Amino acid sequence: MMAPPGLFAATAAYYGRFRAPYAQEAIDFIVKRYDFCGRTRALDLGCGPGTISIPISYASAEVIAVDQGPDMIAEGQRRAASQGRRNIKWLRSRAEDIQPELAPFQATTIGQAFHWMNRDEVLRKLATLIADGGGVALVNPGKRRPQESWEPVANEIIAKFLGSEPAIRNPTRKNLNTSPRWSGQNASPNSQLMSSRAPSRGT
C-alpha cells in the first residue's frame, strides 16, 4: 500500500516529540553488523523526523535521509541541528525514486515505513545502490506489540527474492559469505530487526 501524498502532513512535530525512539541496542546492532567505522555512508528510507537517521549519523561519515513529506524533512533538519548533526543530507523523495548517482551505501535502514512503499521496486533499486557486503535493515518496535501488518508481506518478498528458506533465522558465516540472507534479531524488548547482508559481487 502506497502512502497517499500529505498523509502525515502536520504530524511531524508530534512524531519527533512523542513517538518512542528505537532502542539503542537496535542502532548498535546495525552499526556492528554493517561494519560502521565512521567512514560509512548510510541510506535511511522513510526517515520521518530522523528517528534512525540521527542516531546512526554518530557512526557514519554521511547519512542520506529520505522522506516524501516536507514536514518530516523539516522536523528532521530541526532535530539534527539541535543535536549538532551536520553529516545528514535530507532529501525529499519517494523511496522508489532514489537516483543511482547517490550510491554506494554500506547500509540501508527502513523503520516503520516499508509497508507504505512499493516493496518489490524498492528492493530491486537497493540491489544496485548497496555496496559489496552491505545490506538492508528493517526495524520495528519489537514484539511488545502484535506482529506488524507488513511483516507477512516482507516475508513473502524475502522468499520471492532470496528463496524459500525461513526468513527469520540466525545466519551462519557461510551463509553471509556466499549468499544474501535475512536474519531476525530481537535487539531489545523495544526493537526488532530484520536484516540482510549481501555477499561481495566478486564471489
C-alpha positions in Angstrom: 0.0 0.0 0.0 1.5 3.3 -1.1 1.2 6.3 1.3 -1.1 9.0 -0.1 0.6 12.3 -0.5 0.1 14.5 2.5 -1.0 11.6 4.7 1.3 12.7 7.5 1.1 16.5 7.0 1.3 18.5 10.2 2.1 15.4 12.3 5.9 15.6 12.1 6.4 17.6 15.3 4.3 15.1 17.2 6.4 12.2 15.8 9.6 13.9 16.9 8.2 14.6 20.4 6.0 11.6 21.3 6.9 8.6 19.2 9.2 6.3 21.1 12.7 6.1 19.7 14.2 2.8 18.6 16.2 1.1 21.3 19.9 2.0 21.3 20.6 -1.8 21.1 19.0 -1.8 17.7 21.2 1.1 16.5 24.3 -0.7 17.9 23.3 -3.9 16.2 23.1 -2.1 12.8 26.4 -0.3 13.3 28.2 -3.6 14.2 26.5 -5.8 11.6 27.4 -3.5 8.7 30.8 -2.5 10.0 30.3 1.2 10.5 33.6 2.8 11.3 33.0 6.5 10.9 33.6 6.3 7.2 30.4 4.5 6.2 27.7 6.0 4.0 24.1 5.0 5.0 20.7 5.5 3.4 17.6 5.8 5.6 14.4 5.4 3.7 11.1 6.8 5.0 13.2 8.6 7.6 10.4 10.6 9.1 11.9 13.2 11.6 15.2 11.3 11.8 14.3 8.6 14.2 17.0 6.3 12.8 19.0 8.8 10.7 20.2 10.9 13.6 21.3 8.0 15.9 23.2 6.3 13.1 24.9 9.6 12.0 27.1 9.3 15.1 28.8 6.3 13.5 28.6 7.4 9.8 30.5 9.7 7.5 27.3 10.6 5.8 23.6 9.6 6.1 21.2 10.3 3.3 17.8 10.7 4.9 14.8 10.3 2.6 11.2 11.1 3.1 8.4 12.3 0.8 6.9 14.5 3.4 8.2 18.1 3.5 7.1 18.5 7.2 9.0 15.4 8.2 12.2 16.6 6.4 11.9 20.0 8.1 11.4 18.4 11.5 14.3 16.1 10.9 16.6 19.0 10.0 15.5 20.9 13.1 16.2 18.0 15.4 19.5 17.2 13.7 20.6 20.8 14.1 19.6 20.9 17.7 22.0 17.9 18.3 24.8 19.3 16.2 24.5 16.6 13.5 25.9 18.1 10.3 26.6 14.9 8.3 23.0 14.2 7.3 21.7 15.1 3.9 17.9 15.5 3.9 16.2 14.5 0.6 12.5 14.9 -0.1 11.7 12.0 -2.3 9.8 8.7 -2.6 11.9 5.7 -1.8 11.1 4.4 -5.3 12.7 7.5 -6.9 16.1 7.4 -5.3 18.7 8.1 -8.0 21.7 5.8 -8.7 24.2 8.6 -8.5 23.7 8.7 -4.8 25.3 5.3 -4.4 27.1 3.5 -2.9 25.8 2.8 0.6 27.1 0.3 3.1 23.7 0.0 4.8 20.1 1.0 4.2 17.7 1.3 7.1 13.9 1.4 6.9 11.9 1.9 10.1 8.1 1.6 10.2 7.7 2.7 6.6 8.3 -0.4 4.4 4.6 -1.2 4.3 4.0 2.2 2.6 6.5 1.5 -0.2 6.3 -0.4 -3.5 8.4 -3.1 -1.9 9.5 -5.0 -5.0 10.6 -1.8 -6.7 12.5 -0.5 -3.7 14.3 -3.8 -3.1 15.3 -4.0 -6.8 16.7 -0.5 -6.6 18.5 -1.1 -3.4 20.3 -4.1 -5.0 22.1 -1.6 -7.3 22.7 1.0 -4.6 24.2 -1.1 -1.8 28.0 -1.7 -1.9 29.5 -5.2 -1.8 29.0 -6.7 1.6 26.4 -4.1 2.6 22.8 -4.8 3.4 19.3 -3.7 4.5 17.9 -3.5 8.0 14.2 -3.2 8.6 13.5 -2.0 12.1 10.2 -2.2 14.0 9.3 -1.6 17.7 9.7 -5.3 18.6 7.4 -8.0 19.9 5.9 -6.0 22.7 3.1 -5.3 20.2 1.2 -7.7 18.0 3.0 -8.6 14.8 3.3 -5.6 12.4 0.9 -5.8 9.4 3.8 -5.5 6.9 5.8 -8.5 8.3 4.0 -11.3 6.4 4.4 -9.2 3.3 8.1 -8.7 4.0 8.5 -12.4 4.5 6.8 -13.1 1.1 9.1 -10.7 -0.7 12.1 -12.1 1.1 11.1 -15.6 -0.1 10.5 -14.3 -3.6 13.9 -12.7 -4.0 16.0 -15.0 -1.7 14.3 -18.4 -1.8 12.0 -20.3 0.5 14.4 -20.7 3.4 13.0 -19.3 6.7 13.2 -15.5 6.6 13.8 -15.2 10.4 16.8 -17.2 11.4 20.4 -16.8 12.6 22.8 -16.8 9.7 26.0 -18.8 9.7 29.2 -17.3 8.5 29.0 -19.5 5.4 25.6 -18.0 4.5 26.8 -14.5 5.0 29.8 -15.1 2.7 28.1 -16.9 -0.1 24.5 -15.6 -0.5 22.3 -12.8 0.7 20.1 -14.0 3.6 17.9 -12.4 6.1 18.0 -12.8 9.9 15.8 -11.8 12.7 17.2 -10.1 15.8 15.4 -9.0 18.9 17.8 -6.2 19.7 15.9 -5.4 22.8 12.4 -5.7 24.2 11.6 -2.5 22.3 13.1 -3.1 18.9 13.2 -5.9 16.4 15.3 -6.1 13.2 15.1 -8.0 10.0 18.5 -7.6 8.3 20.2 -8.8 5.2 23.8 -8.8 4.3 24.8 -9.2 0.7 28.0 -11.0 -0.4 30.7 -9.4 -2.4 29.7 -9.3 -6.1 33.0 -10.7 -6.9 32.2 -14.1 -5.3 
